[in-house]
Amino acid sequence: MVVAGSCDDDALLQAAALVYSSLPAYYDLFGISHHVVAKLFRGTSLEDAVVAVTPKGVAVGVVAGHDVSDLRRRSYAELQQLMRAVLQASRARVRDAVSAHALKVAPPAAVGRYLARFAVAPSMRGIGLADLLLDRFELDGDSFSLHVHRDNARAIQFYRRRGYSFVGPEVEYRVMTRQKR
């Protein structure tokens, strides 16, 4: 595994594309290409990421997180970056779409580490890479939380196997938490 800061630019762009592909319903709201979103992520959303890279330099997994107390600031900064990339004429439509999307997301847990980015290339699923990445994320902290789409059965099964459980309201994007023992 390689820490994002020491990855080359191509691997970081590939990792950003994995992040985009893990939540297209949200990123598609902006009406900009995944290439543009990936370039925006490269310098911000992936600053603390761990990126799994093959010997040939292909990014096949990424995990990034931060303290839940920093979630609002980071989300707002990312939203500002995305909005700057949107054409002026589309900003009102995008703002409305993002506001509607926000109503589908449960409030985050109050404390702990927040799993902000987590993606594994489809070709690398089922071989333990997700466990390795989540192990790395869970090295820092004692409590962890994340959002997961209610229809993402594979992710929910994975997080439950790892000791995560649902908390909070039953909305489209639910919160799961885990405490270290």
SULZI-V230064 format. One record per pair of residues at least 24 apart in sequence whose C-alpha atoms are under 10 Angstrom apart, sorted by sequence separation. I is the first residue (numbers start at 1). J is the second residue. D is the distance in Angstrom with one decimal. If there is no record, write none. Layout:
# SULZI-V230064
i->(I;I)
j->(J;J)
d->(D;D)
This chain:
# SULZI-V230064
i->(13;14;16;17;113;148;149;150;13;14;16;17;113;134;147;148;149;150;12;13;15;16;19;147;148;149;12;13;15;16;19;113;114;131;135;146;147;148;13;14;112;113;118;130;131;134;146;147;148;12;13;16;45;112;113;114;115;116;117;146;147;9;12;13;16;44;45;112;113;114;115;116;117;145;146;147;11;12;15;111;112;113;114;115;116;131;145;146;10;45;111;112;113;114;115;144;145;146;9;13;44;45;111;112;113;114;144;145;12;15;44;109;111;143;144;145;12;15;16;109;110;143;144;15;72;109;142;143;144;5;12;14;15;41;44;71;108;109;142;143;4;5;15;40;108;109;141;142;143;4;12;14;69;108;141;142;11;41;68;69;107;138;5;11;12;18;40;41;68;69;75;106;4;5;11;17;18;19;40;68;69;71;74;105;106;138;3;4;5;7;11;14;15;16;18;19;67;68;69;70;71;105;3;4;5;6;7;14;15;18;19;37;67;68;69;70;71;105;3;4;5;6;7;14;15;16;19;37;40;67;68;69;71;104;3;4;5;7;11;12;13;14;15;16;36;66;67;68;2;3;4;10;11;12;14;15;66;67;68;2;3;4;10;11;14;15;37;65;66;67;68;1;2;3;4;8;10;11;30;36;65;66;67;1;2;3;7;12;32;36;64;65;66;1;2;31;32;64;65;66;1;2;7;30;33;63;64;65;1;30;32;63;64;65;1;31;32;63;64;27;30;31;32;62;63;64;30;31;62;63;2;30;61;62;63;1;4;61;62;109;3;4;31;60;61;62;108;109;1;2;3;4;30;60;61;107;108;1;30;59;60;61;106;107;59;60;106;107;115;30;31;60;61;106;114;29;30;60;61;105;106;113;29;30;60;105;106;112;113;28;29;104;105;106;107;108;109;112;29;30;49;50;51;62;63;104;105;106;107;108;109;112;29;30;49;50;51;52;61;62;103;104;105;106;107;108;109;29;49;51;52;60;61;63;64;103;104;105;106;108;46;63;64;102;103;104;105;26;27;45;46;61;62;63;66;101;102;26;29;45;61;62;64;65;101;63;64;65;67;63;66;67;26;65;66;25;26;67;68;52;67;68;52;66;67;68;65;52;65;52;65;51;50;49;50;50;50;49;23;22;23;22;23;19;20;22;19;21;22;18;19;20;21;22;18;19;21;16;18;19;17;18;19;15;16;18;15;17;18;15;15;14;23;23;1;1;1)
j->(37;38;40;41;137;172;173;174;38;39;41;42;138;159;172;173;174;175;38;39;41;42;45;173;174;175;39;40;42;43;46;140;141;158;162;173;174;175;41;42;140;141;146;158;159;162;174;175;176;41;42;45;74;141;142;143;144;145;146;175;176;39;42;43;46;74;75;142;143;144;145;146;147;175;176;177;42;43;46;142;143;144;145;146;147;162;176;177;42;77;143;144;145;146;147;176;177;178;42;46;77;78;144;145;146;147;177;178;46;49;78;143;145;177;178;179;47;50;51;144;145;178;179;51;108;145;178;179;180;42;49;51;52;78;81;108;145;146;179;180;42;43;53;78;146;147;179;180;181;43;51;53;108;147;180;181;51;81;108;109;147;178;46;52;53;59;81;82;109;110;116;147;46;47;53;59;60;61;82;110;111;113;116;147;148;180;46;47;48;50;54;57;58;59;61;62;110;111;112;113;114;148;47;48;49;50;51;58;59;62;63;81;111;112;113;114;115;149;48;49;50;51;52;59;60;61;64;82;85;112;113;114;116;149;49;50;51;53;57;58;59;60;61;62;82;112;113;114;49;50;51;57;58;59;61;62;113;114;115;50;51;52;58;59;62;63;85;113;114;115;116;50;51;52;53;57;59;60;79;85;114;115;116;51;52;53;57;62;82;86;114;115;116;52;53;82;83;115;116;117;53;54;59;82;85;115;116;117;54;83;85;116;117;118;55;85;86;117;118;82;85;86;87;117;118;119;86;87;118;119;59;87;118;119;120;59;62;119;120;167;62;63;90;119;120;121;167;168;61;62;63;64;90;120;121;167;168;62;91;120;121;122;167;168;121;122;168;169;177;93;94;123;124;169;177;93;94;124;125;169;170;177;94;95;125;170;171;177;178;94;95;170;171;172;173;174;175;178;96;97;116;117;118;129;130;171;172;173;174;175;176;179;97;98;117;118;119;120;129;130;171;172;173;174;175;176;177;98;118;120;121;129;130;132;133;172;173;174;175;177;116;133;134;172;173;174;175;97;98;116;117;132;133;134;137;172;173;98;101;117;133;134;136;137;173;136;137;138;140;137;140;141;101;140;141;101;102;143;144;129;144;145;130;144;145;146;144;132;145;133;146;133;133;133;134;136;137;137;117;117;118;118;119;116;117;119;117;119;120;117;118;119;120;121;118;119;121;117;119;120;119;120;121;118;119;121;119;121;122;120;121;121;148;149;132;133;136)
d->(9.5;7.8;8.5;8.9;8.8;8.3;4.4;6.5;5.7;9.8;5.9;9.5;8.3;9.6;9.6;5.3;6.3;9.6;8.4;6.5;9.1;6.2;9.5;5.8;5.4;9.0;8.8;9.4;8.2;9.8;9.4;7.8;9.9;8.8;9.7;9.5;5.3;6.5;8.1;9.3;9.6;6.4;9.7;8.8;9.7;9.0;8.1;4.6;7.4;8.7;6.2;8.5;8.1;6.7;7.9;8.8;7.2;9.0;9.1;5.6;6.3;9.7;5.9;9.8;7.5;8.9;9.2;6.9;6.3;5.8;6.2;6.9;9.9;6.7;5.5;9.0;9.6;8.9;8.3;9.8;4.8;4.7;5.0;5.0;8.2;8.4;5.5;6.7;9.8;9.5;7.4;5.4;6.4;5.7;7.9;8.3;4.3;9.3;8.2;9.8;8.9;7.3;8.1;7.1;8.7;8.8;5.5;6.5;7.9;9.3;7.7;9.6;8.5;7.3;5.3;9.0;9.9;9.5;9.8;8.4;9.2;5.7;6.5;6.8;9.7;6.3;8.4;4.4;8.4;9.9;9.6;9.6;8.6;8.2;9.4;8.5;7.4;8.3;5.9;6.1;9.1;9.6;9.0;8.4;7.5;9.7;9.2;5.1;9.5;10.0;7.9;9.7;9.6;7.7;8.3;8.1;8.2;9.1;7.5;9.4;9.2;9.9;8.6;9.2;9.7;8.3;7.0;9.4;7.2;7.5;9.5;7.8;6.9;6.9;7.2;9.4;7.8;8.9;7.5;6.9;6.7;9.6;9.7;7.8;9.8;8.7;9.8;6.8;7.8;9.6;9.7;9.7;8.7;9.2;7.3;7.5;9.9;5.7;7.9;9.4;7.6;9.2;9.3;7.0;8.0;9.9;7.9;7.2;5.5;7.6;9.0;9.1;7.5;5.7;8.5;8.9;9.9;8.9;8.0;5.4;8.7;9.6;9.6;5.6;7.2;9.9;10.0;7.2;8.8;5.8;5.4;8.8;8.4;9.6;6.5;5.5;9.3;8.4;6.4;9.4;8.5;8.0;6.7;8.4;9.0;8.5;4.4;5.0;9.3;4.6;5.6;8.1;6.0;7.4;9.2;6.0;5.4;5.7;8.7;6.3;5.8;8.9;8.1;5.2;9.6;9.2;8.4;6.6;5.4;8.8;9.3;7.2;5.6;8.1;9.7;8.3;8.5;9.0;9.8;7.8;5.3;6.9;9.7;6.3;5.9;9.4;8.6;9.4;8.7;10.0;8.6;4.5;7.2;4.6;6.5;10.0;9.9;6.3;4.8;9.8;6.1;9.5;9.2;7.2;9.9;7.6;5.7;6.5;8.3;7.5;7.4;7.7;4.9;8.7;9.9;9.5;6.7;5.3;6.6;8.9;8.5;7.2;8.9;7.1;4.5;9.5;6.5;9.0;5.6;6.7;9.5;9.4;7.6;5.4;8.8;9.7;8.8;5.5;6.5;8.3;9.5;9.8;8.5;8.2;4.1;9.0;9.4;8.5;9.3;9.8;10.0;9.6;8.4;5.8;6.0;9.9;8.6;9.7;8.5;8.9;4.9;9.5;9.2;7.7;8.1;8.4;6.9;8.5;10.0;8.9;8.1;8.2;8.1;6.3;9.2;9.0;5.8;6.7;9.4;9.2;7.7;9.7;6.3;8.8;9.3;9.3;6.3;9.3;10.0;9.8;9.1;9.4;6.4;7.9;9.4;8.8;7.3;9.5;9.7;8.4;9.6;9.9;9.9;9.7;8.8;5.7;6.3;6.1;8.5;6.4;8.5;9.0;6.4;8.4;8.1;9.7;9.6;8.8;7.4;8.8;8.5;5.1;4.7;5.5;7.5;8.9;7.5;7.0;9.4;9.7;10.0;8.8;7.6;9.9;9.2;8.9;6.0;6.5;6.3;9.5;9.6;6.1;9.4;10.0;9.4;8.6;8.4;9.2;9.5;8.5;8.2;9.8;7.1;7.1;9.4;9.4;9.3;7.9;9.0;8.0;7.6;9.5;9.7;7.1;9.6;8.4;7.1;9.5;9.8;6.9;9.5;8.9;7.5;9.8;9.9;9.3;9.7;10.0;8.7;8.2;9.0;8.1;9.9;9.8;9.7;9.5;9.5;9.3;9.7;7.9;9.3;8.3;7.4;10.0;9.8;7.9;8.1;8.9;9.7;8.8;9.9;7.7;9.3;9.8;9.5;6.0;6.5;8.1;8.4;9.5;6.8;8.9;9.7;9.2;8.6;5.7;9.1;9.5;5.9;8.6;9.5;6.9;9.6;9.8;9.4;6.6;8.2;9.8;9.4;9.0;9.1;9.8;10.0;9.3;9.2;8.7;9.7)
